[in-house]
Amino acid sequence: MSTTSLSTRSDGARRRGPSLDVAVVGGGMVGAAAALALARAGFATALLDARAPAPWQVTDEVDLRVVGLAPSSIALLDELGVWASIRQARSSPYAHMHVWDAENGAAIDFDAATEHRELLGYIVENNLVQWTLWQALDAAGVRRLCPAEVRGFEVREERIQLDLLHAESSGVDQAYGGPLSARLLVAADGAGSPLRQLAGIATRGRDYTQRAIVAHVVTERAHQKTAWQRFLPSGPLALLPLADGRSSIVWSLPEDEAQQVLALDDAGFLNALGVASDFRLGRITATTPRAAFPLKLQLAERYQADRFVLLGDAAHAVHPLAGQGVNLGLRDVAELRDTLVAAREAGRDIAAAQVLRRYARRRRSADTLDALGFDALARIYAWQAPPLVAARGLGVRVLDRLAPLKRRIAGHAAGL
Ligand SMILES: Cc1cc2nc3c(=O)[nH]c(=O)nc-3n(C[C@H](O)[C@H](O)[C@H](O)COP(=O)(O)OP(=O)(O)OC[C@H]3O[C@@H](n4cnc5c(N)ncnc54)[C@H](O)[C@@H]3O)c2cc1C
């Protein structure tokens, strides 16, 4: 790890190529996709991250973190030229979703065929998506600086200058030198976003005081390319189909119950999981080690500041019950790219306040509606008073029969 001291801008300018249009901080799935999309759209782009993703290999055990990618996300990754390799490397298409209520038995089904689509989405490993995006950065001309952490930033005239704690760059960047400055700073540095805090942007939301336990499990019966989700009074349990026939679980539980489940030995865990899933896929016979993630609803009060925007989890963290976090983040990416391209075509400064406001307004209202919708679902499924449980059951049964409304919900989740 080397430390890059900040030299004056003119020193650096002599040694570098075209000055940066955009610096993206955070190379998770969303930030890496943003850097690639912006570079492909012709913007001089750098990507900075505190650490590089671990290399992904097909011989590796399936990453414990998986996501369900909606068609809108697949379309973006395809446009960026990385989807074919992700799909071929290891991915699991699913064509059905079955959601049911532990309290009243009411169920709702979503089926790709009735939506006139081949699939509802794909389950993929976070690490595979991130790694594949990183592999495409050099060819797209993205300057990678890693490890690099942003300590502060300052707007000077028409640029934003970053104060880096340390920066190591790939070969492409050796010639870069000097302090890093760009016309626009994009913060994709995750839910804890240090950059959002540096920009003084507050968040609102709530702590679910729940943890999501994740593991990959072997079930007695096949998953049938179906994403299963059972709502229990304690929280939802999802079983997502993996390519090797196992299912990946996301089991949301109150903190204390999650601690108890994490402390169980494997036999106890498999049994508890079987009961929680109502043995829908039969007995659960084997599991990987488990991991757990705290859950919160967090929305940034603004997505934009002077020459600065937020995207991905830095802007919005949502409950995983709808499996939409990264899908929202990738919609932010597409919107930001389109907004900046339109500004450039109109001969405007890509980081002008009106330009960034347009991105921020569109994405913040869409993300807020979705986040509050997922939160409402979490609240409704937490109802335990018998009349409310009965009303919920009635509502779900009616909804399951209302094909046009169901189609709208499925289309919205798909990002179509
Ligand atoms: C249990 C669980 C299940 C989920 N399932 C789904 C699903 O099915 N579908 C779905 O769409 N979403 C799902 N999500 C949500 C999804 O995982 C997140 O929305 C997504 O990973 C966020 O990506 P990101 O790139 O915005 O942030 P992150 O993945 O958090 O990446 C942030 C990056 O910023 C870097 N960074 C942080 N600080 C700094 C700094 N100071 N300087 C430089 N770099 C920095 C980090 O190293 C990291 O690489 C799930 C989440 C959980 C917890």
The ligand as an SDF file (V2000), in Angstrom:
LIG
                    3D

 53 58  0  0  0  0  0  0  0  0999 V2000
  -29.4960  -10.2760    3.1530 C   0  0  0  0  0  0  0  0  0  0  0  0
  -29.6190   -9.3650    1.9790 C   0  0  0  0  0  0  0  0  0  0  0  0
  -30.2360   -9.8320    0.8130 C   0  0  0  0  0  0  0  0  0  0  0  0
  -30.3720   -8.9950   -0.2890 C   0  0  0  0  0  0  0  0  0  0  0  0
  -30.9840   -9.4570   -1.4180 N   0  0  0  0  0  0  0  0  0  0  0  0
  -31.1560   -8.6400   -2.4760 C   0  0  0  0  0  0  0  0  0  0  0  0
  -31.8180   -9.0980   -3.6870 C   0  0  0  0  0  0  0  0  0  0  0  0
  -32.2660  -10.2360   -3.7990 O   0  0  0  0  0  0  0  0  0  0  0  0
  -31.9520   -8.2220   -4.7170 N   0  0  0  0  0  0  0  0  0  0  0  0
  -31.4810   -6.9480   -4.6350 C   0  0  0  0  0  0  0  0  0  0  0  0
  -31.6420   -6.1900   -5.6120 O   0  0  0  0  0  0  0  0  0  0  0  0
  -30.8230   -6.4970   -3.5390 N   0  0  0  0  0  0  0  0  0  0  0  0
  -30.6620   -7.3110   -2.4560 C   0  0  0  0  0  0  0  0  0  0  0  0
  -30.0050   -6.8580   -1.3480 N   0  0  0  0  0  0  0  0  0  0  0  0
  -29.4520   -5.4980   -1.3430 C   0  0  0  0  0  0  0  0  0  0  0  0
  -28.1140   -5.4170   -2.0780 C   0  0  0  0  0  0  0  0  0  0  0  0
  -27.2220   -6.3880   -1.5690 O   0  0  0  0  0  0  0  0  0  0  0  0
  -27.5300   -4.0140   -1.9200 C   0  0  0  0  0  0  0  0  0  0  0  0
  -28.5070   -3.0810   -2.3230 O   0  0  0  0  0  0  0  0  0  0  0  0
  -26.2850   -3.8310   -2.7830 C   0  0  0  0  0  0  0  0  0  0  0  0
  -25.3020   -4.7620   -2.4440 O   0  0  0  0  0  0  0  0  0  0  0  0
  -25.7340   -2.4110   -2.5990 C   0  0  0  0  0  0  0  0  0  0  0  0
  -24.6690   -2.2140   -3.4900 O   0  0  0  0  0  0  0  0  0  0  0  0
  -23.8250   -0.8730   -3.4770 P   0  0  0  0  0  0  0  0  0  0  0  0
  -22.8090   -1.0330   -4.5740 O   0  0  0  0  0  0  0  0  0  0  0  0
  -24.7150    0.3120   -3.4790 O   0  0  0  0  0  0  0  0  0  0  0  0
  -23.1010   -0.8270   -2.0390 O   0  0  0  0  0  0  0  0  0  0  0  0
  -22.0090   -1.8000   -1.4100 P   0  0  0  0  0  0  0  0  0  0  0  0
  -22.1220   -3.1770   -1.9400 O   0  0  0  0  0  0  0  0  0  0  0  0
  -22.1110   -1.6110    0.0670 O   0  0  0  0  0  0  0  0  0  0  0  0
  -20.6150   -1.2250   -1.9320 O   0  0  0  0  0  0  0  0  0  0  0  0
  -20.0030   -0.0720   -1.3760 C   0  0  0  0  0  0  0  0  0  0  0  0
  -18.5340   -0.0340   -1.8130 C   0  0  0  0  0  0  0  0  0  0  0  0
  -17.9580    1.1810   -1.3360 O   0  0  0  0  0  0  0  0  0  0  0  0
  -16.6650    0.9260   -0.8120 C   0  0  0  0  0  0  0  0  0  0  0  0
  -16.3830    1.9730    0.1940 N   0  0  0  0  0  0  0  0  0  0  0  0
  -17.0140    2.1860    1.3540 C   0  0  0  0  0  0  0  0  0  0  0  0
  -16.4870    3.2470    1.9840 N   0  0  0  0  0  0  0  0  0  0  0  0
  -15.4880    3.7300    1.1730 C   0  0  0  0  0  0  0  0  0  0  0  0
  -14.5770    4.8130    1.2640 C   0  0  0  0  0  0  0  0  0  0  0  0
  -14.5520    5.6260    2.3180 N   0  0  0  0  0  0  0  0  0  0  0  0
  -13.7020    5.0100    0.2570 N   0  0  0  0  0  0  0  0  0  0  0  0
  -13.6970    4.1820   -0.8110 C   0  0  0  0  0  0  0  0  0  0  0  0
  -14.5420    3.1420   -0.9450 N   0  0  0  0  0  0  0  0  0  0  0  0
  -15.4230    2.9220    0.0380 C   0  0  0  0  0  0  0  0  0  0  0  0
  -16.7750   -0.4700   -0.2220 C   0  0  0  0  0  0  0  0  0  0  0  0
  -15.4920   -1.0960   -0.1480 O   0  0  0  0  0  0  0  0  0  0  0  0
  -17.6880   -1.1700   -1.2380 C   0  0  0  0  0  0  0  0  0  0  0  0
  -16.9770   -1.7790   -2.2860 O   0  0  0  0  0  0  0  0  0  0  0  0
  -29.8780   -7.6640   -0.2210 C   0  0  0  0  0  0  0  0  0  0  0  0
  -29.2480   -7.2030    0.9410 C   0  0  0  0  0  0  0  0  0  0  0  0
  -29.1320   -8.0450    2.0320 C   0  0  0  0  0  0  0  0  0  0  0  0
  -28.4750   -7.5350    3.2950 C   0  0  0  0  0  0  0  0  0  0  0  0
  1  2  1  0
  2  3  1  0
  2 52  2  0
  3  4  2  0
  4  5  1  0
  4 50  1  0
  5  6  2  0
  6  7  1  0
  6 13  1  0
  7  8  2  0
  7  9  1  0
  9 10  1  0
 10 11  2  0
 10 12  1  0
 12 13  2  0
 13 14  1  0
 14 15  1  0
 14 50  1  0
 15 16  1  0
 16 17  1  0
 16 18  1  0
 18 19  1  0
 18 20  1  0
 20 21  1  0
 20 22  1  0
 22 23  1  0
 23 24  1  0
 24 25  2  0
 24 26  1  0
 24 27  1  0
 27 28  1  0
 28 29  2  0
 28 30  1  0
 28 31  1  0
 31 32  1  0
 32 33  1  0
 33 34  1  0
 33 48  1  0
 34 35  1  0
 35 36  1  0
 35 46  1  0
 36 37  1  0
 36 45  1  0
 37 38  2  0
 38 39  1  0
 39 40  1  0
 39 45  2  0
 40 41  1  0
 40 42  2  0
 42 43  1  0
 43 44  2  0
 44 45  1  0
 46 47  1  0
 46 48  1  0
 48 49  1  0
 50 51  2  0
 51 52  1  0
 52 53  1  0
M  END
$$$$
